[in-house]
């Protein structure tokens, strides 16, 4: 869900970050949620 929102909001930036974030979901998910909202 977080990655999908990221891609929808910032396609160019998030597409490059998907592989990195996929490995760091547990670490990045908490700070990313408020950032998206």
DRENNUZA-316612 format. One record per residue: x negated, y, z negated of N, C-alpha, C in turn. Coordinates in nm, 3 decimals. Atoms other than C-alpha are relative to their C-alpha. Layout:
<nuses>
X_Y_Z_X_Y_Z_X_Y_Z
...
</nuses>
This chain:
<nuses>
-0.084_-0.120_0.000_0.000_0.000_0.000_-0.088_0.125_0.000
0.088_-0.117_0.008_-0.277_0.240_-0.092_-0.073_0.021_0.132
0.073_-0.012_-0.127_-0.472_0.164_0.224_0.093_0.046_0.111
-0.096_-0.038_-0.103_-0.160_0.199_0.438_0.029_0.149_-0.009
-0.026_-0.142_0.017_-0.082_0.540_0.290_-0.120_0.081_0.046
0.122_-0.072_-0.038_-0.444_0.645_0.337_-0.012_0.012_0.151
0.011_0.000_-0.145_-0.443_0.548_0.704_0.104_0.094_0.060
-0.108_-0.083_-0.053_-0.112_0.725_0.760_-0.030_0.149_-0.021
0.027_-0.140_0.031_-0.231_1.046_0.594_-0.130_0.048_0.065
0.131_-0.039_-0.053_-0.594_1.047_0.711_-0.055_-0.111_0.089
0.039_0.111_-0.088_-0.634_0.810_1.009_-0.151_-0.006_0.023
0.142_0.000_-0.035_-0.985_0.912_1.113_-0.086_-0.033_-0.122
0.081_0.019_0.121_-1.122_0.923_0.757_0.022_-0.137_-0.061
-0.031_0.125_0.070_-0.942_0.620_0.617_-0.038_-0.123_0.081
0.036_0.116_-0.081_-1.005_0.388_0.910_-0.145_-0.039_-0.025
0.142_0.028_0.026_-1.378_0.421_0.841_-0.020_-0.048_-0.142
0.016_0.034_0.142_-1.323_0.373_0.468_0.069_-0.131_-0.036
-0.076_0.122_0.031_-1.094_0.068_0.491_-0.091_-0.113_-0.047
0.085_0.111_0.044_-1.377_-0.190_0.474_-0.060_0.025_-0.138
0.060_-0.033_0.129_-1.541_-0.010_0.181_0.105_-0.007_-0.111
-0.103_-0.003_0.102_-1.217_0.046_-0.009_0.058_-0.139_-0.025
-0.053_0.136_0.015_-1.102_-0.310_0.056_-0.081_-0.076_-0.104
0.087_0.068_0.095_-1.400_-0.429_-0.148_0.007_0.067_-0.137
0.002_-0.075_0.125_-1.351_-0.162_-0.416_0.141_0.037_-0.045
-0.138_-0.032_0.035_-0.971_-0.163_-0.444_0.019_0.013_-0.152
-0.022_-0.009_0.145_-0.978_-0.237_-0.822_-0.061_0.127_-0.059
0.069_-0.116_0.056_-1.220_0.052_-0.879_0.056_0.130_0.054
-0.042_-0.125_-0.063_-1.086_0.308_-0.632_0.151_0.021_-0.008
-0.146_-0.013_-0.004_-0.715_0.234_-0.652_0.053_0.100_-0.105
-0.054_-0.093_0.101_-0.650_0.420_-0.985_-0.023_0.147_0.037
0.021_-0.141_-0.035_-0.816_0.751_-0.879_0.064_0.038_0.132
-0.057_-0.031_-0.131_-0.683_0.724_-0.522_0.149_0.029_-0.008
-0.145_-0.015_0.007_-0.317_0.697_-0.626_0.041_0.145_-0.025
-0.037_-0.139_0.025_-0.289_1.046_-0.781_-0.049_0.092_0.112
0.053_-0.083_-0.109_-0.502_1.186_-0.497_0.097_0.003_0.116
-0.096_0.006_-0.111_-0.251_1.064_-0.238_0.127_0.074_-0.036
-0.126_-0.061_0.041_0.049_1.179_-0.439_-0.021_0.149_-0.024
</nuses>
